[in-house]
Amino acid sequence: MGRSNDSSLNKRVLELSEKINQFSSTPLPPEFIILDDVDVINILKISKRKLFEIRQKREIEFHPTSRTGIKDKRLRNAIAEKAKGRRASKIYYTLRGVLNYIQRYTVTPLYSHLNIAS
């Protein structure tokens, strides 16, 4: 039982690293790589409702396009570029915010702490 969970965890980590590598081909740092809700849902493998709950709890950094209070000019410009030609009330995320969420809320499996010979 532990090995199948181990392999599925390894598979998910590999999938996540592949998706991050797609974004890392750009010369921008993670705080200026802008993702929309579909990108975040695919990276985290969660539903729209779960992403909404995470946003409501303020567990992930997000930037609505209707909010103009973003002080960093480069981030504001990156969001404006991504939002060009789309609906006005879309929510965007930074890759840095998603990575911080993953790091903060990753749970290690209980069986990894047990010293059971397999």
Phi and psi restraints in degrees (value plus and minus 20) as a CYANA .aco file:
   2 GLY   PHI     -86.9   -46.9
   2 GLY   PSI     -55.2   -15.2
   3 ARG   PHI     -89.6   -49.6
   3 ARG   PSI     -58.3   -18.3
   4 SER   PHI     -86.9   -46.9
   4 SER   PSI     -58.2   -18.2
   5 ASN   PHI     -87.0   -47.0
   5 ASN   PSI     -57.9   -17.9
   6 ASP   PHI     -81.2   -41.2
   6 ASP   PSI     -65.3   -25.3
   7 SER   PHI     -89.5   -49.5
   7 SER   PSI     -56.5   -16.5
   8 SER   PHI     -88.8   -48.8
   8 SER   PSI     -55.5   -15.5
   9 LEU   PHI     -85.2   -45.2
   9 LEU   PSI     -64.6   -24.6
  10 ASN   PHI     -81.5   -41.5
  10 ASN   PSI     -59.4   -19.4
  11 LYS   PHI     -84.0   -44.0
  11 LYS   PSI     -63.2   -23.2
  12 ARG   PHI     -85.9   -45.9
  12 ARG   PSI     -58.5   -18.5
  13 VAL   PHI     -84.7   -44.7
  13 VAL   PSI     -60.6   -20.6
  14 LEU   PHI     -84.3   -44.3
  14 LEU   PSI     -62.6   -22.6
  15 GLU   PHI     -81.5   -41.5
  15 GLU   PSI     -63.4   -23.4
  16 LEU   PHI     -84.0   -44.0
  16 LEU   PSI     -62.5   -22.5
  17 SER   PHI     -86.6   -46.6
  17 SER   PSI     -53.6   -13.6
  18 GLU   PHI     -84.6   -44.6
  18 GLU   PSI     -62.6   -22.6
  19 LYS   PHI     -85.7   -45.7
  19 LYS   PSI     -59.3   -19.3
  20 ILE   PHI     -86.3   -46.3
  20 ILE   PSI     -57.6   -17.6
  21 ASN   PHI     -83.4   -43.4
  21 ASN   PSI     -52.0   -12.0
  22 GLN   PHI     -79.7   -39.7
  22 GLN   PSI     -61.8   -21.8
  23 PHE   PHI     -98.5   -58.5
  23 PHE   PSI     -46.4    -6.4
  24 SER   PHI     -97.8   -57.8
  24 SER   PSI     -24.6    15.4
  25 SER   PHI     -93.2   -53.2
  25 SER   PSI     -31.4     8.6
  26 THR   PHI    -106.0   -66.0
  26 THR   PSI     132.4   172.4
  27 PRO   PHI     -98.2   -58.2
  27 PRO   PSI     -19.8    20.2
  28 LEU   PHI    -101.3   -61.3
  28 LEU   PSI     128.0   168.0
  29 PRO   PHI     -91.5   -51.5
  29 PRO   PSI     141.4   181.4
  30 PRO   PHI     -78.5   -38.5
  30 PRO   PSI     -46.6    -6.6
  31 GLU   PHI     -94.1   -54.1
  31 GLU   PSI     -29.1    10.9
  32 PHE   PHI    -134.4   -94.4
  32 PHE   PSI     -13.2    26.8
  33 ILE   PHI    -112.1   -72.1
  33 ILE   PSI      96.0   136.0
  34 ILE   PHI    -118.4   -78.4
  34 ILE   PSI     111.9   151.9
  35 LEU   PHI    -139.3   -99.3
  35 LEU   PSI     128.2   168.2
  36 ASP   PHI    -119.5   -79.5
  36 ASP   PSI    -197.4  -157.4
  37 ASP   PHI     -83.9   -43.9
  37 ASP   PSI     -53.4   -13.4
  38 VAL   PHI     -85.3   -45.3
  38 VAL   PSI     -62.3   -22.3
  39 ASP   PHI     -80.8   -40.8
  39 ASP   PSI     -65.4   -25.4
  40 VAL   PHI     -86.6   -46.6
  40 VAL   PSI     -60.9   -20.9
  41 ILE   PHI     -81.5   -41.5
  41 ILE   PSI     -61.5   -21.5
  42 ASN   PHI     -90.3   -50.3
  42 ASN   PSI     -57.9   -17.9
  43 ILE   PHI     -87.7   -47.7
  43 ILE   PSI     -66.8   -26.8
  44 LEU   PHI    -106.0   -66.0
  44 LEU   PSI     -33.2     6.8
  45 LYS   PHI      35.8    75.8
  45 LYS   PSI      36.4    76.4
  46 ILE   PHI    -148.2  -108.2
  46 ILE   PSI     150.9   190.9
  47 SER   PHI    -108.4   -68.4
  47 SER   PSI     148.5   188.5
  48 LYS   PHI     -81.5   -41.5
  48 LYS   PSI     -58.6   -18.6
  49 ARG   PHI     -84.8   -44.8
  49 ARG   PSI     -62.1   -22.1
  50 LYS   PHI     -84.9   -44.9
  50 LYS   PSI     -60.9   -20.9
  51 LEU   PHI     -82.6   -42.6
  51 LEU   PSI     -59.2   -19.2
  52 PHE   PHI     -81.1   -41.1
  52 PHE   PSI     -63.8   -23.8
  53 GLU   PHI     -83.8   -43.8
  53 GLU   PSI     -60.5   -20.5
  54 ILE   PHI     -82.7   -42.7
  54 ILE   PSI     -61.4   -21.4
  55 ARG   PHI     -85.0   -45.0
  55 ARG   PSI     -63.0   -23.0
  56 GLN   PHI     -82.1   -42.1
  56 GLN   PSI     -54.6   -14.6
  57 LYS   PHI    -102.3   -62.3
  57 LYS   PSI     -23.6    16.4
  58 ARG   PHI      39.6    79.6
  58 ARG   PSI      18.5    58.5
  59 GLU   PHI    -108.2   -68.2
  59 GLU   PSI     -34.0     6.0
  60 ILE   PHI    -152.0  -112.0
  60 ILE   PSI     125.3   165.3
  61 GLU   PHI     -98.1   -58.1
  61 GLU   PSI     109.6   149.6
  62 PHE   PHI    -162.5  -122.5
  62 PHE   PSI     139.6   179.6
  63 HIS   PHI    -157.6  -117.6
  63 HIS   PSI      85.5   125.5
  64 PRO   PHI     -90.8   -50.8
  64 PRO   PSI     123.8   163.8
  65 THR   PHI     -89.8   -49.8
  65 THR   PSI     -42.2    -2.2
  66 SER   PHI     -94.8   -54.8
  66 SER   PSI     -39.1     0.9
  67 ARG   PHI    -106.2   -66.2
  67 ARG   PSI     104.7   144.7
  68 THR   PHI    -123.9   -83.9
  68 THR   PSI     -11.3    28.7
  69 GLY   PHI    -104.8   -64.8
  69 GLY   PSI      -2.0    38.0
  70 ILE   PHI     -96.6   -56.6
  70 ILE   PSI      98.8   138.8
  71 LYS   PHI     -99.6   -59.6
  71 LYS   PSI     -52.6   -12.6
  72 ASP   PHI     -95.3   -55.3
  72 ASP   PSI      96.0   136.0
  73 LYS   PHI     -83.6   -43.6
  73 LYS   PSI     -59.8   -19.8
  74 ARG   PHI     -84.9   -44.9
  74 ARG   PSI     -60.4   -20.4
  75 LEU   PHI     -87.3   -47.3
  75 LEU   PSI     -63.2   -23.2
  76 ARG   PHI     -80.0   -40.0
  76 ARG   PSI     -62.0   -22.0
  77 ASN   PHI     -88.1   -48.1
  77 ASN   PSI     -58.0   -18.0
  78 ALA   PHI     -85.4   -45.4
  78 ALA   PSI     -61.5   -21.5
  79 ILE   PHI     -86.2   -46.2
  79 ILE   PSI     -61.6   -21.6
  80 ALA   PHI     -83.0   -43.0
  80 ALA   PSI     -58.1   -18.1
  81 GLU   PHI     -86.2   -46.2
  81 GLU   PSI     -62.8   -22.8
  82 LYS   PHI     -87.8   -47.8
  82 LYS   PSI     -53.9   -13.9
  83 ALA   PHI    -102.8   -62.8
  83 ALA   PSI     -26.6    13.4
  84 LYS   PHI     -78.2   -38.2
  84 LYS   PSI     105.7   145.7
  85 GLY   PHI      59.9    99.9
  85 GLY   PSI      -9.4    30.6
  86 ARG   PHI    -135.4   -95.4
  86 ARG   PSI     154.7   194.7
  87 ARG   PHI     -82.5   -42.5
  87 ARG   PSI     135.8   175.8
  88 ALA   PHI     -95.2   -55.2
  88 ALA   PSI     -44.3    -4.3
  89 SER   PHI    -127.4   -87.4
  89 SER   PSI      17.0    57.0
  90 LYS   PHI    -103.6   -63.6
  90 LYS   PSI     133.6   173.6
  91 ILE   PHI    -129.6   -89.6
  91 ILE   PSI     114.5   154.5
  92 TYR   PHI    -140.5  -100.5
  92 TYR   PSI     136.4   176.4
  93 TYR   PHI    -148.5  -108.5
  93 TYR   PSI     135.8   175.8
  94 THR   PHI    -119.4   -79.4
  94 THR   PSI     131.4   171.4
  95 LEU   PHI     -81.4   -41.4
  95 LEU   PSI     -56.3   -16.3
  96 ARG   PHI     -80.4   -40.4
  96 ARG   PSI     -62.4   -22.4
  97 GLY   PHI     -83.3   -43.3
  97 GLY   PSI     -60.6   -20.6
  98 VAL   PHI     -86.7   -46.7
  98 VAL   PSI     -63.5   -23.5
  99 LEU   PHI     -84.8   -44.8
  99 LEU   PSI     -58.6   -18.6
 100 ASN   PHI     -83.3   -43.3
 100 ASN   PSI     -60.7   -20.7
 101 TYR   PHI     -81.5   -41.5
 101 TYR   PSI     -65.7   -25.7
 102 ILE   PHI     -81.5   -41.5
 102 ILE   PSI     -64.6   -24.6
 103 GLN   PHI     -85.3   -45.3
 103 GLN   PSI     -61.2   -21.2
 104 ARG   PHI     -92.8   -52.8
 104 ARG   PSI     -54.9   -14.9
 105 TYR   PHI    -133.2   -93.2
 105 TYR   PSI      -2.3    37.7
 106 THR   PHI     -95.9   -55.9
 106 THR   PSI     111.1   151.1
 107 VAL   PHI    -129.7   -89.7
 107 VAL   PSI     107.0   147.0
 108 THR   PHI    -101.3   -61.3
 108 THR   PSI     119.3   159.3
 109 PRO   PHI     -85.0   -45.0
 109 PRO   PSI     126.8   166.8
 110 LEU   PHI     -80.4   -40.4
 110 LEU   PSI     -59.1   -19.1
 111 TYR   PHI     -87.0   -47.0
 111 TYR   PSI     -36.7     3.3
 112 SER   PHI     -93.6   -53.6
 112 SER   PSI     -38.1     1.9
 113 HIS   PHI    -112.2   -72.2
 113 HIS   PSI     -30.8     9.2
 114 LEU   PHI    -108.0   -68.0
 114 LEU   PSI     124.4   164.4
 115 ASN   PHI    -122.1   -82.1
 115 ASN   PSI      47.9    87.9
 116 ILE   PHI    -125.9   -85.9
 116 ILE   PSI     106.6   146.6
 117 ALA   PHI     -92.8   -52.8
 117 ALA   PSI     114.0   154.0
